[in-house]
Amino acid sequence: MTGRSQPASSEQADGLLGPPGYRVVAGWTAPARARARAAEVIAAHRGTAPEVLRNPHVDQEWAQAIVRAARLLNAVRDVIGPNVAVENMFLVVKWPGRDFEVPWHQDGINDRLELDPERSVAVWVALTDTDTESGCLHVVPGSQRAGYLPYEAEPDTGAARGRALGIRVGDSIQGVAVPVRAGSGLLMDTRLLHCSHSNAGDGARVGLNIRYVAPGAVSMRDGSSPSLSPLSGTGW
């Protein structure tokens, strides 16, 4: 087991998003527009049916438009300030009937880096309507107060998506399901515990995981400089 524990100070225990550790961003785009984009993604990848595609914002205009969507970007600025960049982004497709459980984890820490929770925020963006049947996020409100926790890679299932980093939690941990409509999203403290279950619905569940950061938010474990995509501000 690896990972570094970083308990929050008593003065900033709740973090940037307050006691719950998360906040819904409603209507960053029209639901019909989000669903149309999801349909294009599904059609483009139905043949190979990948589950995770990394950093589509680097070379795909539709993804670049989403990370810059005014309502979404303004919500991020309200949390971490005017200087905003994308550190990482994943397109995640949960195909119906396929086993794709994402274990309890925190978005701000892995073997490569650690994000300062006072200068970063994780965002989950829905391109399709997402509920408990289709594999919406489950969160543990207030879990960010514990800081970053030790993590380990999930067992090797042979899936092309790789092995997610999970945190062992006791049976007493009860997550709260957070259904999100297409065209809306969820801002999360980078230390917030969350997970998602497999898609038991009829259609593909499509979403984007985005890590937004302010200057100085990223600590690379090998001492290198992070690869960032600045979006706003002059602090870069």
C-alpha positions in Angstrom: 0.0 0.0 0.0 1.3 3.4 -0.9 0.2 7.1 -0.8 0.8 9.9 1.6 -1.5 11.0 4.3 -2.1 14.7 4.5 -4.6 15.7 7.2 -6.2 19.0 6.8 -5.7 21.8 9.3 -8.4 22.4 11.8 -9.0 25.9 10.2 -9.4 24.5 6.7 -10.8 21.1 7.4 -13.8 21.5 5.2 -11.8 22.7 2.2 -12.8 24.9 -0.7 -16.2 23.4 -1.2 -17.4 23.5 2.4 -18.6 20.7 4.7 -20.0 18.4 2.0 -16.9 18.5 -0.1 -18.8 18.7 -3.4 -21.2 20.9 -5.3 -23.4 20.4 -8.3 -22.9 22.7 -11.4 -26.3 22.7 -13.2 -26.6 23.4 -16.9 -23.0 24.0 -18.1 -24.7 23.3 -21.5 -28.2 22.3 -22.6 -29.0 18.6 -21.9 -29.9 18.0 -25.6 -26.5 19.3 -26.7 -24.7 17.1 -24.1 -26.6 14.1 -25.2 -25.9 14.8 -28.9 -22.2 14.9 -28.1 -22.4 11.7 -26.2 -24.1 10.1 -29.2 -21.2 11.2 -31.4 -18.7 9.7 -28.9 -20.6 6.4 -28.7 -20.9 6.2 -32.5 -17.2 6.9 -33.0 -16.0 4.3 -30.5 -18.7 1.6 -30.7 -16.5 -0.7 -32.7 -13.6 -0.8 -30.3 -15.7 0.1 -27.2 -12.9 1.6 -25.1 -13.8 2.5 -21.6 -11.2 5.2 -20.8 -9.6 7.7 -23.1 -7.0 10.1 -21.7 -6.8 13.8 -22.3 -9.1 14.3 -25.3 -8.9 18.1 -24.7 -5.3 18.1 -26.0 -6.3 17.4 -29.6 -10.1 17.3 -29.9 -12.1 20.6 -30.3 -15.3 19.3 -28.7 -13.4 18.5 -25.5 -11.6 21.8 -25.6 -15.0 23.5 -25.8 -16.3 21.6 -22.8 -13.4 22.5 -20.4 -13.9 26.1 -21.4 -17.7 26.2 -21.2 -18.5 29.5 -19.5 -20.7 28.2 -16.7 -18.3 25.4 -15.9 -15.2 27.5 -16.0 -16.7 30.3 -13.9 -17.7 27.7 -11.3 -14.1 26.5 -11.2 -12.8 30.1 -10.9 -15.1 30.7 -8.0 -13.3 27.9 -6.2 -9.6 28.2 -7.1 -9.3 31.7 -8.5 -8.8 33.3 -11.9 -5.7 31.4 -13.0 -7.0 28.0 -14.2 -5.4 25.2 -16.2 -6.4 21.6 -16.9 -3.9 19.1 -15.4 -5.6 15.9 -16.7 -8.8 14.7 -18.3 -10.4 11.3 -18.9 -13.3 10.4 -21.1 -15.1 7.5 -19.4 -17.6 5.3 -21.1 -19.5 2.7 -19.1 -21.0 0.4 -21.7 -24.2 -1.3 -20.7 -23.9 -4.8 -19.3 -20.1 -4.6 -18.8 -18.4 -5.0 -15.5 -16.8 -1.6 -14.7 -16.6 -0.8 -11.0 -14.5 2.2 -10.0 -13.4 1.7 -6.4 -13.5 4.3 -3.6 -10.7 6.8 -4.5 -9.5 10.4 -4.3 -8.7 12.3 -7.5 -5.8 14.4 -6.2 -3.2 11.8 -5.5 -1.5 9.0 -7.4 1.9 7.5 -8.0 2.8 10.4 -10.3 1.6 13.5 -8.4 -0.2 15.1 -5.5 -2.5 18.1 -5.9 -2.8 20.9 -3.3 -6.5 20.7 -2.3 -6.5 24.5 -1.7 -5.5 25.2 -5.3 -7.3 22.4 -7.3 -10.7 21.0 -7.9 -11.9 17.8 -9.5 -14.9 18.0 -11.9 -17.1 15.2 -13.2 -19.1 16.2 -16.2 -22.2 14.3 -17.5 -22.8 13.9 -21.2 -25.6 11.4 -20.6 -28.3 11.3 -17.9 -26.7 9.4 -15.0 -28.5 7.7 -12.2 -28.0 4.8 -9.8 -28.8 2.2 -12.5 -26.4 3.6 -15.1 -23.5 4.0 -12.6 -23.7 7.6 -11.2 -21.1 8.8 -8.7 -21.4 7.9 -5.0 -19.6 10.3 -2.6 -18.9 10.3 1.1 -19.8 13.9 2.2 -17.2 15.4 4.5 -14.5 12.7 3.8 -12.1 15.4 2.6 -11.5 16.3 6.2 -9.4 13.2 6.6 -6.9 14.4 4.0 -5.2 12.2 1.5 -5.3 8.5 2.4 -3.2 5.5 1.6 -4.2 3.8 -1.7 -3.3 0.8 -3.7 -4.0 -0.5 -7.3 -7.1 -2.6 -7.7 -6.6 -6.3 -8.6 -5.6 -6.9 -12.2 -8.7 -7.8 -14.2 -7.0 -7.7 -17.5 -9.2 -4.8 -18.6 -7.7 -2.5 -21.2 -8.6 0.5 -19.0 -5.9 -0.5 -16.6 -6.0 -0.7 -12.8 -7.7 2.1 -10.8 -6.2 3.3 -7.6 -8.5 2.4 -4.7 -8.8 3.1 -1.0 -9.8 0.4 1.5 -12.8 1.5 3.4 -14.8 -0.3 6.1 -18.3 -1.5 5.9 -19.4 1.5 7.9 -18.7 3.8 5.0 -22.0 4.7 3.4 -21.8 6.7 0.2 -24.5 9.0 -1.2 -25.6 8.6 -4.8 -25.5 11.8 -6.8 -27.5 11.5 -10.0 -26.5 14.1 -12.6 -28.5 15.1 -15.6 -26.8 15.4 -19.0 -25.3 18.9 -19.4 -24.6 19.3 -15.6 -21.6 18.3 -13.5 -20.1 17.9 -10.1 -17.3 19.8 -8.5 -15.4 17.8 -5.9 -12.6 18.5 -3.3 -9.6 16.5 -4.6 -9.6 14.6 -1.3 -13.3 13.6 -1.5 -13.9 9.8 -1.4 -16.1 8.7 -4.3 -16.8 5.7 -6.4 -19.1 4.4 -9.1 -20.8 1.1 -10.0 -21.2 -0.7 -13.3 -23.8 0.4 -15.8 -26.9 -1.8 -15.5 -28.9 0.5 -17.8 -29.8 0.1 -21.4 -27.5 2.8 -22.9 -23.9 3.8 -22.5 -23.1 6.2 -19.7 -20.6 8.9 -20.8 -18.8 11.3 -18.6 -15.6 13.4 -18.3 -13.3 13.5 -15.3 -11.3 16.8 -15.3 -8.7 18.0 -12.8 -8.5 21.8 -12.8 -5.6 23.5 -11.0 -4.3 26.9 -10.1 -0.5 27.8 -10.2 1.5 25.8 -7.8 -1.1 23.2 -7.2 0.8 20.2 -8.7 3.6 18.4 -6.9 5.3 15.9 -9.2 6.8 13.0 -7.3 9.9 12.9 -9.7 10.5 16.7 -9.4 9.6 17.4 -13.0 7.3 20.1 -14.2 3.6 19.2 -14.8 2.1 19.3 -18.3 -0.7 21.8 -18.1 -3.2 23.3 -20.5 -3.8 26.9 -19.2 -7.3 28.2 -19.8 -7.5 31.6 -18.1 -5.6 34.1 -16.1 -2.1 35.6 -16.4 -0.3 33.5 -13.8 1.1 30.9 -16.1 
